[in-house]
Amino acid sequence: MTAWLISLEGTEAGREVALWLALMAAFLHAVFGALQKGRHDPWLSRGAIDISYAVMAAPFALFVVPFPEPHMWPIFGVVFVIHIAYKLLQAQAYSKGAYTVVYPVVRGTGPLFTVIGSYFLFGEVFAPLQWVGVGVLLAGIFGLAVYNMVFLEAARDTLGIALALAVATGLFVALYTTIDAYGIRATADPFTFLAWFFMLDGLVMPVIAALRWRNMAVRPAPGPLMLRGVIGGLVAFSSFGAVMLATRLDKVGEAAVLRETSTVFAALIGWLVLKETVGPRRIALMALIAAGAVIVELGGR
């Protein structure tokens, strides 16, 4: 698998695989968000998910994949700090503002910052048509945020701080996307980076979740919570792993933009599974997001 994957780097076949990996990551990221948004406290859900994928990744990190090269340890250190900051900012943003407003702002600012960051870190340049696609996609994403904001009934008094936190979270989405891409390209075996990333990344949030659970007046049963964590852990492997592999095979910025079609999948999940009302305006905005992603992909060919 590793040799086959490496052989695709820089080829047209690799570009096609990266496209489908990024779209798969988008769909699974929407599923991941729905799992966190479920009936459990989001801090507890995140802790259960993180401990699950850390435990699942440990045997692969320690006994299956090659051991990381010495130069990888500082990279893992930076990745670890950035991901923890991202999770804490995201949790604070969601605690201050409505999910339907905060989520599009986070996901909209993330790819914009990533495209800019990938230029400075990797020398990636978007074609003019691709920038048009980025603009169309961002118009759809931020349009969703504004639409949801207009009809917002709760948390209006904390909307300003929520939006500021959402933009900061989007910046850290861009940071972890570009640094993760740097890390997965810096090691000979990409699966070494993935295994060690998941094992190390899952060490902090479970501690925070356990402390929060212990201090709750009414503690949820751990069984259903951990079941959600195991399912979420498997989804995280596929979602985050797919987009990281896509950034090794093709442009980081393109993978980041395509992943943000997750807002479309999230709305579709809400409509088909959660029976939420979508409406013609939201459908039009989702069409903009999808169209932007298509323009970005076609503009790079």
C-alpha positions in Angstrom: 0.0 0.0 0.0 2.8 2.5 1.0 4.8 1.8 -2.2 1.7 2.1 -4.4 0.7 5.4 -2.7 4.2 6.9 -3.1 4.3 5.9 -6.7 1.2 8.0 -7.4 2.8 11.3 -6.1 3.0 13.9 -8.8 1.1 11.9 -11.4 -2.3 12.4 -12.9 -3.5 9.2 -11.3 -2.4 10.6 -7.9 -4.4 13.7 -8.6 -7.5 11.7 -9.3 -7.0 9.6 -6.1 -6.5 12.9 -4.1 -9.8 14.3 -5.5 -11.8 11.3 -4.3 -9.9 11.2 -0.9 -10.8 14.9 -0.3 -14.4 14.3 -1.2 -14.6 11.2 1.0 -13.1 13.3 3.8 -15.7 16.0 3.3 -18.6 13.5 3.6 -17.1 11.8 6.7 -16.2 15.2 8.3 -20.0 16.0 8.1 -20.7 12.6 9.8 -18.0 13.4 12.4 -19.6 16.7 13.2 -23.1 15.1 13.5 -21.6 12.6 16.0 -20.2 15.5 18.1 -23.4 17.4 17.9 -25.5 14.4 19.3 -27.2 14.0 22.6 -24.0 13.9 24.6 -22.1 17.0 25.9 -19.7 17.9 23.0 -16.7 17.9 25.4 -17.5 14.4 26.5 -18.1 13.2 22.9 -14.8 14.6 21.8 -13.0 13.0 24.7 -14.6 9.6 23.9 -13.7 9.9 20.2 -10.1 10.9 20.9 -9.3 8.2 23.4 -10.9 5.6 21.0 -8.7 6.6 18.1 -5.6 6.9 20.3 -6.1 3.3 21.6 -6.8 2.0 18.1 -3.8 3.7 16.6 -1.3 2.7 19.3 -0.7 -0.9 18.1 0.0 0.3 14.5 2.3 3.1 15.7 4.3 0.9 18.0 4.4 -2.4 16.2 3.3 -2.1 12.5 4.6 1.1 10.8 8.3 2.1 10.7 9.4 4.2 13.6 9.5 8.0 13.0 12.7 9.5 11.8 14.5 11.8 14.4 13.5 14.9 12.5 9.8 14.0 12.8 9.6 14.6 16.6 9.7 18.4 16.5 7.0 18.3 13.8 4.9 16.0 15.9 5.3 18.5 18.8 4.1 21.5 16.7 1.2 19.4 15.3 0.2 18.4 18.8 0.1 21.9 20.1 -1.8 23.3 17.0 -4.5 20.5 17.2 -5.1 21.0 20.9 -5.4 24.8 20.4 -7.9 24.1 17.5 -10.0 21.8 19.6 -10.2 24.2 22.6 -11.0 27.2 20.3 -13.7 25.2 18.5 -15.3 24.1 21.8 -15.3 27.7 23.0 -16.8 29.0 19.8 -19.6 26.4 19.9 -20.3 27.2 23.6 -20.7 30.9 22.7 -22.6 30.8 19.5 -25.1 28.7 17.5 -23.7 25.7 15.7 -25.3 26.7 12.4 -23.6 30.1 12.4 -20.2 29.1 13.9 -19.6 26.0 11.7 -19.9 27.7 8.3 -17.6 30.6 9.5 -15.0 28.1 10.7 -15.2 26.0 7.5 -15.1 29.1 5.3 -12.1 30.8 6.8 -10.2 27.6 7.0 -9.6 26.9 3.3 -9.0 30.6 2.5 -6.2 30.7 5.1 -4.9 27.3 3.9 -4.6 28.4 0.3 -2.6 31.4 1.4 -0.5 29.3 3.8 0.3 26.6 1.2 1.6 29.3 -1.1 4.2 30.4 1.5 5.0 26.9 2.8 4.9 24.8 -0.4 5.0 27.4 -3.2 1.6 26.3 -4.5 0.0 28.8 -6.9 -3.7 28.8 -7.7 -4.8 29.6 -11.3 -7.1 32.7 -11.8 -10.1 30.4 -12.5 -9.4 28.5 -9.2 -9.5 31.8 -7.3 -12.9 32.4 -8.9 -13.9 28.9 -7.6 -12.6 29.8 -4.1 -14.7 33.0 -4.2 -17.8 31.1 -5.2 -17.4 28.4 -2.6 -16.7 31.0 0.2 -19.8 33.0 -0.9 -21.9 29.9 -0.4 -20.4 29.0 3.0 -20.5 32.5 4.4 -23.9 32.9 2.9 -25.1 30.0 4.9 -23.7 31.6 8.0 -25.4 34.9 7.3 -28.7 33.1 6.5 -28.6 31.2 9.7 -27.6 34.4 11.6 -30.7 36.2 10.3 -33.0 33.6 11.7 -31.0 33.1 14.9 -33.2 33.0 18.0 -30.6 32.0 20.7 -27.2 33.3 21.8 -27.5 36.7 20.1 -25.8 38.4 23.0 -22.6 36.4 22.6 -22.7 36.4 18.8 -19.7 38.8 18.4 -17.3 36.8 20.5 -18.6 33.6 18.9 -17.8 34.9 15.4 -14.3 36.1 16.6 -13.7 32.6 18.0 -14.9 31.1 14.8 -12.5 33.1 12.7 -9.7 32.2 15.1 -10.7 28.5 14.8 -10.7 28.8 11.0 -7.1 30.1 11.2 -6.1 27.0 13.3 -7.9 24.8 10.7 -5.5 26.3 8.1 -2.5 25.9 10.4 -3.2 22.2 11.2 -4.0 21.5 7.5 -0.7 23.0 6.2 1.5 21.6 9.1 -0.1 18.1 8.8 0.6 18.3 5.1 4.2 19.2 5.8 4.5 16.4 8.3 3.1 13.7 6.1 5.4 14.7 3.3 8.4 14.8 5.7 8.4 11.1 6.5 9.3 8.3 4.1 6.1 6.3 5.1 2.9 8.4 5.2 1.3 5.8 7.4 4.0 6.4 10.1 2.8 10.0 10.4 -0.9 8.9 10.5 -0.4 6.3 13.2 1.7 8.4 15.5 -0.5 11.5 14.8 -3.7 9.7 16.0 -2.0 8.1 19.0 -0.5 11.4 20.2 -3.5 13.6 19.3 -5.8 11.6 21.4 -4.1 12.1 24.7 -5.4 15.5 26.0 -9.1 15.8 25.4 -10.0 12.5 27.2 -8.4 14.0 30.4 -10.5 17.2 30.0 -13.6 15.1 29.3 -13.0 12.9 32.4 -12.7 15.9 34.7 -15.8 17.4 33.2 -17.7 14.2 33.6 -16.6 13.8 37.2 -17.9 17.3 38.1 -21.3 16.8 36.5 -24.3 16.7 38.8 -25.9 14.1 36.4 -23.3 11.9 34.8 -24.2 10.2 31.5 -23.7 6.5 31.3 -20.3 5.7 30.0 -21.4 2.8 27.8 -23.4 4.7 25.1 -20.8 7.5 25.3 -17.9 5.2 24.5 -19.9 3.5 21.7 -20.2 6.9 20.1 -16.5 7.4 20.7 -15.5 4.2 19.0 -17.7 5.0 15.9 -16.4 8.5 15.9 -12.8 7.2 16.1 -13.3 5.0 13.1 -14.8 8.0 11.2 -11.9 10.2 12.2 -9.4 7.7 10.9 -11.1 7.7 7.5 -11.9 11.4 7.4 -8.7 13.0 8.6 -6.5 10.2 7.3 -8.1 10.7 3.8 -7.5 14.4 3.6 -3.9 14.1 4.9 -3.1 11.5 2.2 -4.7 13.8 -0.4 -2.4 16.6 0.7 0.6 14.3 0.0 -0.6 13.3 -3.4 -1.7 16.7 -4.7 -2.0 20.4 -3.8 -2.7 21.2 -0.1 -5.0 24.1 -1.0 -7.1 22.1 -3.4 -7.7 19.3 -0.9 -8.6 21.9 1.8 -11.2 23.6 -0.5 -12.7 20.3 -1.6 -13.0 19.2 2.0 -15.2 22.2 2.8 -18.0 20.7 0.7 -18.6 19.0 4.0 -21.1 21.9 4.7 -23.2 20.5 1.8 -23.0 16.9 3.2 -23.9 18.2 6.7 -27.0 19.9 5.4 -28.0 16.8 3.4 -27.5 14.7 6.5 -29.6 17.1 8.5 -32.4 16.9 5.8 -32.3 13.2 5.1 -31.5 11.8 8.5 -32.4 14.4 11.1 -35.5 15.6 9.1 -34.5 19.2 9.3 -36.0 21.8 6.9 -33.6 22.9 4.2 -35.5 25.3 2.0 -34.8 26.8 -1.4 -32.4 29.5 -0.1 -30.1 27.0 1.6 -30.3 24.7 -1.4 -29.1 27.6 -3.6 -26.2 28.3 -1.2 -25.2 24.7 -1.1 -25.2 24.7 -4.9 -22.8 27.6 -4.8 -20.5 25.7 -2.5 -20.5 22.6 -4.8 -20.1 24.8 -7.9 -17.1 26.5 -6.3 -15.4 23.2 -5.6 -16.0 22.1 -9.2 -14.5 25.3 -10.5 -11.4 24.9 -8.3 -10.9 21.4 -9.5 -11.4 22.2 -13.2 -9.3 25.3 -13.0 -6.3 23.4 -11.9 -6.3 21.0 -14.9 
